[in-house]
């Protein structure tokens, strides 16, 4: 099951990849990952920015039943929360500084 699903434009691509199955005693295990790709053709070089993250583990039992176990990226959630807190602190400090400065 090597599936490749993507939403594609010339510069920006988002997609999901499925790795080949790993055989285990009670069935098979697949890893699904998501990617974001940004190409910069103006530089005339191959490459760009590619960001990958694990999305889920799919377990298929011997009778064909599939169970999808999502992978929660706690580090990414904490980083986004800290970035939001930093932006909120910046805006509040700018608001308070503007309010307290003499006109």
N, C-alpha and C positions, 0 to 999 in steps of 0.2 A: 504494500500500500504506500506507494511513493506519490502522494497527491501534491499538486502545486496549484493553489488557488490564489489569484491576485486581482486587485483592482489596479489597472495600469494606465498611466499616461506616459508621455515621453520623458518627463523629468522626475516624477514622483510615483512610487509604487508601494502598495501595502499588500501583504499576502500571508498565507499560512502554508507551512511546509509539513509534510508527514514523512517521518523516517521509515526505513524498512523495518518490518516486525522482528522482534526478538522472541524466539521460541522459549517458553518456560514450561515446566511440567504440567501446568493446568491450562495452557492456552498460549496466547501471544500478547506481547506488550508493544505498544507504539508510542513514540514521543511526537507531540505536535508542537511546533514553534511558530511564532509570528515574526514578521520582519517588516521594516520600513526602509526603503531605499530611496536616496536622493542622488540623482546624477547631475553633474555640472558639465554639460557639453561645451560651454564657452571656453573652457580651459584647454580643449583639444587633447585631453588625456583620458585614459580609461580609469574609471573609478568614481568616487563620490563618498557618500556617507551611507553606511549600512548599519542598522541597529537590529539585533536579534534578541528575542527573549523566549524562554520556554513558556508554553501556554497551557498544556495539559498532557496527561498520561492517559492513554486509552488501553484498557485491558479487555481482551476478547477471550472468553472462556471456550472450552472445547465444544460446548453446545451452540456456539455462535452468538451468545449474548455479549453485548458491548457495554462497558461502564467507562464513562469519562470522568477522570479526576482532575479538576482544574488546579493549576499551580498558582498560588497567591504569592506575589512578589512583595513581601512586607517591606523590604528596603526601599523599593520604589515609592510605596505609599508614604513611608516616613519622610523620604526626601521631598516629595511633593507637598506634604504638610508643612515641613520646615520652610520651604520656599514660599508658600502662601503666608505663613506667619511672618517671615521676613518682609514680604511686600506690604502686609497689613501694618507692621511696625513702621515701615518707611512712610506710608501715607499718613498714619496718625501723627508721627513726629513732624512731618511737613505741615499738617493742619495746625498742630499746636504751636509750631514756630511762627506761622503766619498770624495766628491769633494773638500771640504775646508780643510780637514785634511792634514798635511804635510806628504809627502812620504819619 
